[in-house]
Amino acid sequence: MSTFLYRLGRFSYRRKWTVIIGWLVVLCALGAAAATLMKPFTSTTSIPGTEAQRASDVLGKEFPSGSDGITGQIVFRAPSGGTVTAGPAADAIRTATDRIAKTPGVESVTAPSAAAGNVSRDGRTGIGEVTFTSVKADGISAASIEEIESAAEQARSGGLTVALGGRAFDPVESGGGGGAGEAAGMLITLIVLILVFRSLRAAVVPLAMAVVGVGLGVLSLLALTSVVEMDSTALMLAVMLGLAVGVDYALFIVSRHQTQVRDGMDPEESAGLAVGTAGSAVLFAGATVVIALAALTVVRIPFLAVMGLGAALTVVIAVLLALTLLPAVLGLVGTRIATSRVPALRRSARRSLDKQRSGAVGAGVRWARLMDRRRWTVLLLGLVGLGVLAVPAADLRLGLSLASTNPEAVRAQKMTDDAFGPGYSGTLVILVKGDGAEATGTAAKEIARAAAGLPDVAAVAPARLSATGNAAMVGVVPKSGPQDERTEQLLRDIRAARDGIEKSTDTEINVTGNTAVSIDVAAKLTEALPVYCLVVMGLAVLLLTLVFRSIAVPLKAALGFLLSLGGSLGVLVAVLQWGWFSSVLGTQAAPTVISFLPILLIGILFGLAMDYEVFLVSRMREEYARGKSPTSAMVDGFGHGSKVVTAAAVIMVSVFGSFVFADMQITKGMGLALAVGVLLDAFVVRMCLVPAAMSVMQHAAWWLPRFLHRVLPHVDVEGEQLTHRQAPGAEAGQEDRDLLASR
């Protein structure tokens, strides 16, 4: 493999304009495809395979609403002693709703009405609903929102308390990204690259590769919307991951190339050697990320599969660019990759090169020696520290609802909860399906009576028959909120109470509604997590066994990932559920974490963790294969790889961390989880626990049973065949080391 990549790197360097023009053609083709084939992102999330989703689909057919537009709520509260259905308060509400109904983009408005059940028992609070022609919040014009807010302000001047809430008015689901945060992340990335390369010219190259890769990935996904339903979150994830891996993969190759050119190697030969060695590690690291993301399909939830495959496509593009377009760009730069026009950077590079040639011990080597001397202390502190961080993860609860950070929406929800009870926003809908109105109606009345007698039920609405008479729905309002554990228990109780009624009336009874869908999805994802982890970790361990020809190293890598995963989940719970640092991060505490976030975190973090394992340990393997002792191989390999891995991790944390300041709560959660996960995995697990564990294991780290040694193909990820070109006679030493490792 390394030989093929070496030839590919030299070809791309030599035929640079052919490669660059080829990628430009691909970019233009994808741009044309995206412009002609792109369809709007879906605004709804379908979760097939759950009772609540199946019932929701039937409910939409039997009780059509007549509109697919997005809705928002206007909560009105009359002054003390007044009601929203009579007197001056009712007149002010009527004036406001009439004005809103004339607003462009508004399809319909319903005013508070006791008959509709949207007026509180004391009559002081009522909820109006605005239905828009747009199916997505970002399709509502700013002028329409301003007009509605002006109408609300007019009602306030009449003595009413008014607040706007719901999906249409709340940026928790409809807001965009955080441009300032992302710009800060890119700036930090550029600064880190400048410090690594000591050259502005070299620093720009990985950044340019990442931008091109994200552009290609985004255009590909936009074109694919013509055949696949896709949520905007899938695009955001692809951008987030594409930027991170695009910079990192280019960083590893450019760093090796620059070092070799500064040592006097011919630039074309250096580009080929860098792609053949560091590029091999990039290829296998990218493969682990793709495996982890593509394995999301085993969960059998369409939107998760689309997110995983879309992000995997972006990673594949990043790898292809690193192996082809990057050496072509290096061909344009030539020997200038080793120099800088900035005097301060030029002097810094010269001092660094002088230290290296004088044999001065680098920071990476000193750190590795410290980990070797204090290996047991490091292992103990690392395990205890990550264990403490993981403690909050025991309180992890999953759901689909997101906590709002919009003060207006928070106020609207509080007014609703105070007037109607916390369960009003989490109504459970019982759907009865039967053959004829008589059987259906009888079953609906019986299940309504049974539900009314259950604990934690605030109210049960009268049964409503469909036009066909073959379906009926009953609304059940819990006393507790949508994300409360008591509401989950109520859902289980209703489903348990239906069995006898179904048999006696020959009907089918299911429970749906947003709350039921959220609970069912969380349960389905919880069931899928062990299978997903087994598939991902199993395939990755097999791949790493091929790469390192070792049993202990892949197992150690997987265990290290579990430690960093536990710590990141603990931080996630502390911030998103418990509300720690909410004022700094702009988050809002919620009873649950968005249900698909942990499984996404597992997939992405595992792939990235294996990236760092490959980049760091492959150099240790390379040193060990050259005949060094296990400790010397660990120290020297760590010294060679730690600088660039540290820079890559800082870049990853910067890119992911910048999304914490986005407007969308989903994006905030993903950015936070990935930033913390990479931080813990790179700097605690890979930089501390890995060298300490390698020091403890010694030769056992590279042990491989004899039968596996004979059966497994030799994957040249370290570029040993290429280094033999420059160090004849190393082949015999490698055979001796392989024989020793198999014993």
N, C-alpha and C positions, 0 to 999 in steps of 0.2 A: 504493500500500500504506500509506504513512504517513498519508494522509488517512483511509482506512478505520479505521486503528488509533486515530487521533485521535478520530474519532466514537465508536468503541467505548469508549475511555477515558472520554470525557465521559458517555456513556450509563451506564457502570458506576458512575461517581462520583455521577451524579444519581439513579439507581435502585439505590442501594446495597443496600437491604434485599431487593429482588427478586433481585439477584445473589447475595447472601450466603445467602438461603434456598434458592435454586436449587442452590448447591454443597452445602449441608447435606443436601438431598434426595439428591443424588448420593452423598454420603458414607454416608448411611443405607442406600441401595440397595446399594452395594458391600459394606457391612458385613453386610447380610442375605445377600447372595450368597455372600460368603466363609464365613459361618457354616454355610450349608446345603450348599454345593457343594465346600468344601475337602476335599482328599484328602492323605494323608501324602506328604512329600517322598520321592523315590526314593533308595534307598541304594546303587544300583549305577549305573555309568556305561557306557552302551553306545556303542561306536564302530563303526558299520557301515561296510562298505567296505574293511576290512582283513582280511588272511588270518587273523591271530590271533583276531579277533573272530568271524569266520565259524566257525572251528574250535571256538572256545569254546562257541558256541551248539549245535553238533552234539555236543560233549562232554557238555554238560548233559543232552541228550536220551538219549544212548547210555549214559551212566554217571551216572544220577541219584543225588544224594547223600541224598535223602529229607528234606532240611531246607534252608530258605532263611535260617535264623537266622545272626546274626553270630557270629563265633568269636574266641576269644582263646587264647593259648598260656601254659602254665605250664612254665617251664624248671627242672628239678631237677638239682642236682649233688651227688653223694655225697662224703663225706669221703675223703681220700687212703687208698687201699687198699680202698675199698668199691665197690659197684656199685649202680645204681638198680633192678636186677632181682632182687636177692637180699639176705638179711640184714635188719638193722634199717632200712636206707634204704628197701628195698622195702616194709616194713611201714608206715613213716611216710608213704610216698607213697600206699599203699592207703588208709590212714586219711584222708588229706587229700582224695583223689578221691572216696571214699565220702561224705564230709561235703559236698563241693561238689555232688555229684549230687543231694543232697536240698535244695539251695538253691532257693528260689522263683525262677522265671524261667530256670532252667538246664534245657535239654532233654536233654543227654547229656554225658558226660565219658569221654575215652579216656586211659588211663594209659600211660606209656612201655612199649614192648614191642619186643624185638629183631625179632619177626616183622613188626611194622608199620613197621620201618625208622626209628623215631624214637629209637633209642638209639645213642650214639656208639660207635666201635670199641673204646675202652678200657672201655666200660660205665659210666663215671662220670656221664655226662650223659644225661638223657632229657627228652623234650618231651611233655607232656600237652596235650590240646586240649579246650576247653570250648565247647560249642555252646549258644547261648541261644535262647529262643523268639522274642525280638525280632529284627527284621531290621536295626535301627539301634542304635548305641551309646547314644544318648540315651534309648532305650526301656528300658534296664536300670536298675532301681531302685538307689538309693544303698545300701539295706539289703542287696541281693544282692551288690554289690561289696564291702561291708564284711565280709560273711560269708565270701566267697572269700579276701579278704586275711587274715582271721582264721585260715582253714584253712591258708593259706600260712605264716603266722607259727607255727602249731602244728608244721608240718613243719620249720621252721627250728630250733625248740627241740629237735628230734630230731637235730640235727647236719647237716641238709641246707642247701645254699645254694639259695634259691628266688627267682625273679623272674617277674613277670607282664608279658606283652607281647601284641602283636597288636592288631587294630582295636578289639576290645571294651574293652581296658584302656588304650588309648593316646589321649589327647585331641588328638593331632596331627590326627586326622580327625574326632573326635567332640566336641571342646570347643566352648564357646560363644564369644561375643564378649567383648571387654574393656571392661566397663561403665565402669570408672574412666577408661580412656584416652579413650573416646568422650565422657564427661562433661567431661573436661579440654579436648577439642577444641571442644565446644560453648561452654564458658566462654571460651576464647580468641576464638572467633568473636564472642561477645557483646561482649567488650572491644574488639575491632577495630571493630565496628559503632558502639559508643559513641564511639570516637575519631574515626570518620569523620563521624558525624552530629552529635556534641556534644549528643546528646539521647537519654535512655534510652527515651523513648516511640518515637522514630523507629527506634532500634536494634532494638527488639523486633519490629517489623513484618516485616522480611525473615526473621527467625528463625521467626516464626509461619508465614509462607508456606511455608518449607521443611518444617516439621513437618507441616503439612496436606498438602503435596504427597507427602511420603513415606508418610503414612497412606493417602492415596488409592491410591498406587502399590502399596503392600504388599497392601491389600485386593483390588485388581484382580488381582495375581499369585496370591494365595491362591484367589480364585474360579476362575482359569484352570487351577489344578491339577486341576480336574475333567475337563479335556479334553487337557491337556498334561502329560507327565512332567517334573518340575522338581526340581532339586537345591537344597538350602538355600543353596549358594554363589550361585545366581542371585538369591535374595532379598537376601543380604548385599551383593552388588554394586549392586542397585537402591537399597538404603538408602544406601550410601556415596555413589553418584553423585547420588541425589535430594537429599540434604542439601546437597551442594556446589553443584550448579547452582541449586537452589531459593533458597538464600541469595544467590548471585551475581546471578541474573537480577532478583530483587527489589531488590537493592542498586543496580543501575544505574538503575532507574526511580525509586526513592525518592530517590536522590541528586540526580537532575535536578529532580525535583518540589520537593524541599526548597529547593534553590538558587533556583528561580524564585519560590517563595512568599516567601522572604526578600528577594527583589528587589522585592516588591510586586505580583506577578501574582495575579490572582484564582485561588483554589485549584481551582475546577472547570476553568478554562481551562488551568491548569498541569498538572493530572492528564491532560487530553486531550493536551496538547503533549508531556508526558513519555512517555506511551504511544506517541504517534505518532513520536517521534524515538528515544529510548532503547529503546522497545518494538520498533521496527523492527529495531534491531541485535540485540535479544534473539531475535526471531523467526528471523532468518537465522543467528545463532550457534547457536541450538537446532537448526536444520535441519542444520547441518554435523555436530553431535554425533549426531543421529538417523541421518544417512546413514552415518557411520562405524560405528555400532553395528549398524544393520540389515544392513550389508554383510557382517557375520559369517556370514550365511546362505550366502555363496558358498563357504565352507570345507566345507559339507556334513557337518558334525558336529553332530548334533541338540542335544546339551547346550550347545554353544557358541552355536548359533543361538538357543536359548531364553534364554540369559544375555544375549545382545546385544539381542534384541527386548524382553525384560523391562526391561532398563535403558533402552532407547529409549522405552518406554511411560512410564517415570517422568520422563524428560526432557520428553516431550510434555505431560504433566500439569503439570510445573513451568512451561512456557511459557504454557499456557492460564491457569493461576492468575495469573501475572505480568501478563497482558494483561486479565484480567477481575476476579478477586477482589481483586487488589492495589489497583486504583483504587477499588473499592467500600470497602475498609478505609480508604483514604486519605480517602474521603468521611466516614467516621465520625470520623476524627481532625481533619479540617478544617484551620484555620490553626495549630492547635497542633503540627503537624508541624515548624514552624519554630522552636518555642520549647522550653524545658526548665524543669522545676521545680527541678532541682538547681542551686544557685547557681554552683558551679564550672564546670559545663558551660555555663550561661547566659553567664557572663563570657567563657569561651573562645570561644563562638560569636560574641559581640559583637566580640571582638578580631579574629577571623578575617574578619568582614564588614567591619570598618573598614579592615583591610589591603587587602582586595579593592577596596573603593571608592576607596581612596587611590591605587590603581594600583601597589601594591607587587608586585614580581616574586615569584612563588611558587616552591616547591622544584622542581616539575615543569618549569617553564620554565628554571630555572637548570640542571637536569640535561640537558635537551634541548640547550641551548646548549653545554654541556660535550661532549656526544656529537658535536655538529656540529664543534667546534674540534678534537677528537681522534679524528675519525672513522676514520682509517686505523689508528691505534693500537688503538682499541676493536675494530675488526673483526679485527685480527691477534691480539690477546690472547684475544678471545672464541673464535675458531676454534681456536687452539692449546689453550686451556683445555678446551673441550668435546672436542677430539680426544684429549687426555690421559685425560679421564674415560672415553672410549669404548674405550680400549685393552683393558680386561678383557673387553669384550663378545666379543672374538675367541675367548675360551675358553668361550663359552656352549654348554652341552649341555642337551638337553631330556629329560624323563622324567616318569613319573606318580608315582613314589615320593616321599614326603615325609620329610625328616629329623625325627626326634622330638626334642622338648625335654623329654620326661618322663624323669627319671633312671631310674625303674624299667624303662621300656620300652627305654631305651638299654642298661641292664645286661643285660636279657634277650637283646637282639640280640647283644651282645658274647659272652655265654656260648654262644649258638648258633653264632656264627662261630668261636669258639675250638675248640669240640668237633666241629663238623661241617664246617667250612670256610665261607667267605663265600658260596659258590654254593648252599648248601642252601636259602636263602630265595628263590632265584631260579631254581628248577627249570624247565627247558623241557619242555613236554609235546608229544610227537609223536603226532598222531592219524592213524591209518590207516583209510581207508574202502574196503571192497571188497564183492564179491558172494559171500558165503559165508565160512565160518570158515577154510577151507583157504587160499584166496588171501590173505585178510586176515592170517592168522597167519604165512604165509610172508613177506609184505612187512614185517610188524612185526619179525620176527627179522632180516631183512636190513638194515633201516634202523637197528635197534639195534646190529648189528655194525658198520655203517659209522660210526655216531655214536661208538662206543667207540674207534675209531681216530683220531678228530679231536683236534687240540691243545686244551688247556684243558678237557678233560672229566675230572671227578673220578670219576663213577660213572654207570652206566646201569642202570636198574631193568628187571627182566624184563617182557616184553610181557604185557599183560592184555587178554583178549578181553571184549567186551560180551556181554550175555545173548543178543542176536540173532545174534552171530557176524559181523556186518557191520562191526564197528569194533573197533579195538584201540588201546591207548595205551601209550606208552613214555616213562618219565621219564628226563630227562638232567640230571644235576647238574653245573654248571660248576665249575671251580676258582676262578674269580673271582666277584665280587659282581654283583648284579642290574644295577647302574648302571655297571659297568666296560666300557670299550671292547672288551675281549677277549671279553666275553659277547655283545656285539653281533656281533662277527666270527664267533663260534661259531654264532649263529643263522643268519647268511648261509651259513656252511659246511654246516650241516645241510640247508638248503633247496637248496643247490647239489648235494648228494649224492643227493637223492631222485629226480632225473629218470629215471635208468636203471632204478631199482627200480620206479617207477610204470609204465613201459612194459613191463617184463618180467612184472609180476604183474597188470597191468590194475587197479591200485588208485589211489586219490588220497591223497597224504600232505601234511599240513599241520602247522605248528608253532604251538602256542599256550601258554597260561600267562600269569601276570601280567607277567612280564618281557617276553615276546614282544609282548603287547598294548601295553605301555609303549613299546617300541622302534618298533612299527608306527605308533602314534599320533604319536610325535615325528616320524617320517619323513613322515607324511601332512600334518602341520601345517607342516613345513618346506617341502614342495612347494607348499602353499596360500598361504604368506606373500607371494610375489611377485605372485600374482594378486590377492590381497586388497589389498595396498598399491596396486596399479595402479588397481583399481576405486575405492577410497576417495579416493585423492589425485586421480584424474582427475575424479570427480564434484565434489569439493570445489573444485578449481581452476576448474572451469566455473562453479560457483556464485559464487565470489569474483570471477571475471571479470565476471559480471553485476552484482555488488554495487558493485565499485570501477571498472568500465569501464576496466580496465587489464590489461596482460599481465604486467608486471614484478612488481607487488605480489602477485598470487596465487602466482607462481613463487617469489618471495622467501619467502612464508609457508610454502610446502611445504618449501623447503630448510632454513629455520629449524627446522621440525619435525623433519627428519631429524637435525639436529645435537643437539637436545634428546633425541631418542629414543636416539641412540647413547650419550650421556652417562648417561641413566637405565638403559639396559641394562648399561652398564659398572659402575655402582654396584650394580645388582642381582646381577651375577655376583660382585663383590667381597664382598658381604655374605652372600648365600645359598649360593654355592659355595665361596668362599675362607674364609668365616667371619669377616670383618672386623666389628668392633663387636658380635659375637654376645652378649657378656656384657651389653652395654648394652641391646640390642634384644630380647634373649630368643630369638634365633634359633639354629639349629644348622646348621653347614656340611654340605652334601650334594654328592655328585658331579654332580647335575643340578638344573635349575630346573624346576618344574612345567610341563609341556609347553604348556598353553594360556595361560600367563601373558603371554608376549611378544606374542601376537596380540591379546589383550585390551588390553594396554598400548598397542599401536599404535592400535587403534580408539578407545579412550577419550581417550588423550592427543592424538591428532590432532584430534578434535572440540573438546577444550578449548583446544588451541593456536589453532585457527581462531576460537574465541570471543574470545580476547584480541586476535587480529589485527583482527577486525571492530570490537570496541569501541574499540581504540586508533587504528587507521588510518582508520576511518570519520570520526572527528572531523578528522583531517588532510585527508581528502578534502573535507569540508565547508568547511574554511577555504580550501583551494585553489580550490574552486568559487566562493567569494566574491571571488576576485580577488587573493589574496595570493600572494607569490612562493613557490616550493617550500620554501625554507628557513624562511620565516616561517610557512607553513602547517604544516610539521612541528613547529616549536617551539610554536606556539600550540595546535595540535591535541593535542600531547603534554601540554602544560600543563593542558589541560582534562580529558583522559582518564586521565592517569597516576595520579592520587590514587585514583580509584575502582578502576582496574585493579589497582593495588598492593594495595588492601584486599581485592579479590576473590581475588587470588592467595594472600594470607596466609590467608584463610579456607579456600580449597581445600586448601592445604598442612596447615592445622590439622585439617580434617575427615579428610582421607586419612591424615595422620600418626597420628591417634588410633587408627586400626585396626591400626597396627603392634604395638600392645600387646594385641591380641586373643589368645585362646588358640589358635585355629585357624591352622595354618601357611599355608594357602591365603590366608586373610584378611590375615595378616601380610605375605605377599609382595605381594598386590595393593595394600595400603595403602602399603607402602614404595615400590613402583614408581611409583605415581601421585603420591605426595607429592614424590619426587625429580624426576619428570618435569615436574610443574607448576612446581616451584621453579626448575628450569633454564630451562624455556621462558618463564616469565613474567619472571624477573629477569635472565636473561642474554640470551636471544634477543629477547624483545619490548621490554624496557626498555633494552637496550644496543645490540644488533646492528640492530634495526629502525630506530631514529632515525639511527644511523650510516649504514646502507645507504641510507635515504631522502635523507640529506644528500649522499651520493655520486652518486645517480642523478639528482637534481634533476627537471627536466621529464620525463625519460625514465621516471620512475616512473609517470606518468599517461598514457603513450603508448598509444594504441589504434589499430590500422589503420583506415583510413577505411571499408572495407567492413563491418568489425565494428561501427563506430560507427553505421552506418546500419541494420544488421540487428538488433543486440542491443536488446531492450526496455530502457527506462530504469527501473531499480529505485530508487525513492526511499527508500533505507535511511537516509540522513542527515536525512530530514525537510525537504528543501529547500523543498518546496511550502508547508510549514507556516511555515518561517522567512520566506518571502516575504510571508506574511500580516502579519508585523510589520515587514518591511523592504521596502516597495514599490520596484520598480525593480531588484531583484536578478536578475530573470529574464534580462535582457539580458546582465548580467555572466556569468551561468552559461553562456549560449550561447557567449559569447566564449571562456570557459575550455575548454568542450568542443571548440570548433573548434581551439584551440591544442593541446589534448591529442591530437587526431587527426592532427596534422601531424608 
